[in-house]
Amino acid sequence: MKAPTAKLKGLQHSLFEPIPPVKPGRVPENARCQEASIFSRENYIPCGAKAVTVVSHDRDGREYYMCLPCAGHNVRNRGARFVRGVRP
């Protein structure tokens, strides 16, 4: 079974694809925000903005690329913690 993917403005990303290793404290230049867009309802639509930070959620232990506004919201309201990149 193939992993589900999301497509936004030509960007295709596997929803279950792990974050590739990068230099400590860095976020890859081509990384895009993986937080759900405010327009997501029944389907996952990623925010897609340029990612500048990585946060982790305790609920699943996974790390996610995020833009600064999405990361700040997740840290303040959803219990996420900052991992690397620009601090929200």
C-alpha positions as CSV (number, residue, x, y, z in Angstrom):
1,M,0.0,0.0,0.0
2,K,1.4,3.4,-1.0
3,A,1.6,6.1,1.7
4,P,-0.9,9.0,1.2
5,T,0.5,12.1,-0.2
6,A,-0.6,15.8,-0.2
7,K,-0.2,18.1,-3.1
8,L,-0.1,21.9,-2.9
9,K,1.1,24.2,-5.7
10,G,3.2,21.5,-7.3
11,L,4.7,20.4,-3.9
12,Q,4.2,16.7,-3.2
13,H,5.1,15.3,0.1
14,S,4.4,11.9,1.8
15,L,2.5,12.4,5.0
16,F,4.5,9.7,6.7
17,E,7.9,10.6,5.3
18,P,10.4,11.1,8.1
19,I,12.4,14.3,8.2
20,P,15.7,13.8,6.5
21,P,18.9,14.3,8.6
22,V,20.4,17.8,8.4
23,K,23.2,19.6,10.2
24,P,22.4,20.2,13.9
25,G,20.4,23.4,14.4
26,R,19.5,23.7,10.7
27,V,16.3,23.4,8.6
28,P,16.8,22.5,4.9
29,E,16.2,25.4,2.5
30,N,13.5,23.6,0.6
31,A,11.5,22.5,3.7
32,R,7.8,23.4,3.8
33,C,5.5,23.7,6.8
34,Q,3.7,20.4,7.5
35,E,1.0,21.9,9.8
36,A,-2.5,21.6,8.6
37,S,-3.8,24.7,6.8
38,I,-6.8,26.5,8.3
39,F,-8.7,25.5,5.2
40,S,-8.3,21.8,6.1
41,R,-11.6,20.1,7.0
42,E,-12.1,16.5,5.8
43,N,-8.7,16.3,4.1
44,Y,-5.2,17.2,5.2
45,I,-3.9,20.3,3.4
46,P,-0.5,21.4,4.5
47,C,0.2,25.0,5.2
48,G,3.1,24.9,2.7
49,A,4.9,28.1,3.8
50,K,8.7,28.1,4.1
51,A,9.7,26.1,7.2
52,V,12.1,27.8,9.6
53,T,11.8,25.6,12.6
54,V,11.2,22.0,13.7
55,V,8.9,21.1,16.6
56,S,8.0,17.9,18.3
57,H,4.7,16.7,19.8
58,D,4.7,14.4,22.8
59,R,1.5,12.7,21.6
60,D,3.3,10.9,18.7
61,G,7.0,11.8,19.3
62,R,7.4,12.9,15.7
63,E,9.2,16.0,14.5
64,Y,7.5,18.4,12.1
65,Y,8.8,21.2,9.9
66,M,6.8,24.4,10.5
67,C,6.7,28.1,9.6
68,L,7.1,30.5,12.5
69,P,3.3,31.3,13.0
70,C,2.3,27.6,13.0
71,A,5.2,26.7,15.3
72,G,4.3,29.5,17.7
73,H,0.7,28.3,17.8
74,N,1.7,24.7,18.4
75,V,4.2,25.5,21.2
76,R,1.8,27.9,23.0
77,N,-1.5,26.0,22.5
78,R,-0.9,22.4,21.6
79,G,2.0,21.4,23.9
80,A,4.6,21.1,21.1
81,R,8.3,21.7,22.0
82,F,11.0,23.5,20.0
83,V,13.6,21.2,18.5
84,R,15.8,23.2,16.2
85,G,15.8,26.2,13.8
86,V,14.3,29.6,14.6
87,R,12.7,29.6,18.0
88,P,9.0,30.5,18.0
